[in-house]
C-alpha cells in the first residue's frame, strides 16, 4: 500500500523478465499509474483505488478515510470512471473482485456461510462484530458496496477480465471454501448472470494464470478437477453450495467428511 511507482515498476519489470505476473492491493500508486507500469492485476475491485482522490500526492497513500470519501463522491457512470475502466481494459489489466470481504462491513447483510467451522472464540468475535455492524444505522458502507459492484459489472461489460477472489479478512467472516462459493452468489446479486459468475470463478482465473489449456473448464485433455453439484447453479447460483463430491487430479473427495474433520477448528491458534 505504500510502495513507490519506481519500486513497483522495478518489481514488475523483474517479474515479467521471469514470466511471472504481478498483482497488488494498492494505495500510494493509483490504478492508472500501475496500469501504465505494466501491472497484471489489481486486488479488491475498485474499493481501494485512489484515482479519484483530489490533490493526491505522488507515491503517498492518502489514507483509508480520504480514499473512502473520494470513492463515495465519484459518479460510477461518470467520465472519470469510464476513462479509468477503458484504460485498464486497453492495457489488459485484470481486476479481482473480493465482495465477500466488503459485505461484512455492510449493515443488514446476513451472516456469511461456514461460521460453524470456525474456532469458537473466533466465531463469537465475528458474530459480536456483525451485530455491531448491523446496529450502525449511520454507516455509508452499503452505498459504497453497491457502487463498487456496479463498477465491476461495467468493467466486464467494457471487455475487462474479472477474477473471483476472497481475502482472509472481513473481521473473520470470510471462511475458506465457503467464501469462494459465496463470491459467485454476490456477483449474481450484483448483476451478472449465474453463468457469467461461474465463468468468472473458473475459466477467468485459469486464463489469467495461463492455465486455461489445463484447467478452468471441462474438456478432453484437461485436468480432472471437477465439482459435482446437486442442482443447477447455471440457473440458480445458490445450488453452488450443494457440493456432493470434488475431484482433484482424478481423485474424489467427500466434502461432508472434510468439513466435519475441521468443524470448530478453522483459525485455531
Secondary structure as GFF3:
##gff-version 3
##sequence-region A 1 269
A	DSSP	alpha_helix	5	17	.	.	.	ID=ss1
A	DSSP	beta_strand	23	24	.	.	.	ID=ss2
A	DSSP	alpha_helix	31	37	.	.	.	ID=ss3
A	DSSP	beta_strand	41	43	.	.	.	ID=ss4
A	DSSP	alpha_helix	64	73	.	.	.	ID=ss5
A	DSSP	alpha_helix	79	90	.	.	.	ID=ss6
A	DSSP	beta_strand	94	97	.	.	.	ID=ss7
A	DSSP	alpha_helix	99	103	.	.	.	ID=ss8
A	DSSP	three_ten_helix	115	117	.	.	.	ID=ss9
A	DSSP	alpha_helix	120	134	.	.	.	ID=ss10
A	DSSP	alpha_helix	141	157	.	.	.	ID=ss11
A	DSSP	beta_strand	162	164	.	.	.	ID=ss12
A	DSSP	three_ten_helix	170	172	.	.	.	ID=ss13
A	DSSP	alpha_helix	178	189	.	.	.	ID=ss14
A	DSSP	alpha_helix	194	201	.	.	.	ID=ss15
A	DSSP	alpha_helix	203	208	.	.	.	ID=ss16
A	DSSP	beta_strand	226	229	.	.	.	ID=ss17
A	DSSP	three_ten_helix	237	241	.	.	.	ID=ss18
A	DSSP	beta_strand	243	248	.	.	.	ID=ss19
A	DSSP	beta_strand	251	253	.	.	.	ID=ss20
A	DSSP	alpha_helix	255	262	.	.	.	ID=ss21
###
